[in-house]
């Protein structure tokens, strides 16, 4: 029995443009793109059978979307809302939870919990949790910040970032600082090693076996580090470390730029006299409360994570030996840390943050 002839399908110009856009757009769902091709195909005068053969689908699929287009236009090709449980939480209730979270505090606490917010809003804890996740709210978390009040902050940022991104020719740039009070900690009981499905375990308490301070000078260009451990952290030890750095740098290196923070040990008469006696050294101080500008801090974070934090040391000597081994490995596999943000980008970020703090009302 022959199939009945389908009603002709004529596209309006604006509908054709919409369907062509849906068919070509990379982010269109595959289902919507196929439906658009079906309608465009039959609009060329092809029968349902011919369109199905060309597109590799069934004749019934072609007939379904042809009829949906004739009835509703391009909107008929979109997915209809799926059936489900009717929504019970209103927009006003969601707004109330978000507003309370951002602008108020519960009685007897500094921040809301899902339990206290659920009680106050008369919603379930799971509903409060879903609302918080949807709006990226985490009342239990807090972070710290410190804005520098250095009157020469802008000039110092431009100076130091300039050394990172456009270092002077025939000169060495060294980031110098000390990681003070690194503790040699031993656990009160043996470690339980990692097993499949179970992380390494250790006792929460420990024994202190002394401290040491790591003096380090990071070569910005190569990533190599000149390091030395000292039991004390004074200008005497810092001068001795500078002498070690000077001995490690070739004599034909005409200029050496030292990036330092504002520690008191870096500004004593003893250090000033040493610098005066070594005129090839040029000192660049980071702004106050902005030690993050010193790239050696990135190396300190790495050695802490890889060697110190989870290490077990029964003496200060063991800790210093572990640090020396880490320094040797660093220099054998040296890679420079890449500074990516320009001074203008840093200053723009800080300006936006200052604007937020000034608008906070505190």
Buried (B, 14 or more C-beta within 10 A) or exposed (E): EEEEEBEEBEBEEEBBEBBBEBBEEEEBEEEBBBBBBBBBBBBEEBBBEBBBEBBEBEBEBBBBBBBBBBEEBBEBBBEEEEEEEEEEEEEEBBEBBBEBBEEEEBEEEEBBBBEBBBEBBEBEBEBBBBBBEEEEBEBEEEEEEEEBEBEEBBEBBBBBBBBBBEBEEEBBBBBBBBBBEBBBBBEEEEEEEEEEEEEEEBEEEBEEBBBBBBBBBBBBEEBBBBBBBBEEBBBBBBBBBBEBBBEEBEEEEEBBBBBBBBBEBBBBEEBEEBBEEEEBBBBBBBBBBBBBBBBBBEBBEEBBEEBBEEBBBEEBBBBBEBBBEBBEEBBEEEEBBEBEEBBEEBBEEBEEEEEEEEEEEE
